[in-house]
Amino acid sequence: MDNISIQRIYRILFQYYGKQGWWPGETEFEISIGAILTQSVSWRNVEIAISNLKQKYFLIPEVLNSKGVEEIASLIKSTGYFNQKAKKVKNFLEWFLKYDFSFDILKGMDTKTLREELLLINGIGPETADSILLYALSKKTFVIDAYTKRIFTRVGILSGKENYTQMQKIFHNRFKGGIQDYNEYHALIVKHGKDVCKKKPLCDGCCIAENCNGVME
């Protein structure tokens, strides 16, 4: 098996799948709420919740902030743990209010400070924070998820023992690209992880199979 780089895997995946155009969402606020709701659930379930919120015209920060946890929870049941997620949404809104619900203000902040503040919000972890930073605020930070760990452990770039921060540092150090490349790479990883590099991988149809160590339990 030849050694393969993070950079090369990006080129192979991009050539194989093409541009993904992620993250789903029409506005910065919709993207941010989607990032919170997609924790531990498929995006298909999040789409149902987002649609419910849109039908009520709730996907406006000032409007959603005026609603109670129970009312929000009733509209996001498809995402699972809906009471907890409704509280997380309210926690995010409480923080966002300090910046007058302005994404322009957030975009003007440095990434490190903004990320630290997001991580202080109860219910916002690293993956959610980085998704908001990258997709809603166009900040250059690599999003790490379960697909990333699975794929890059199988190809031998990760050991499988790294924590989130360590995995992210590896990508920041080894992947040379701009914000759009970070966006595309994460989307490609999700695409490949969902369709091919599953828990039980479909190796026969894998575009990077020749560089893979095989199944990771």
Summary of the structure (lengths in Angstrom):
residues: 217
radius of gyration: 18.0
end to end distance: 20.0
largest distance: 56.9
contacts: 663
relative contact order: 0.16
helix: 62%
strand: 0%
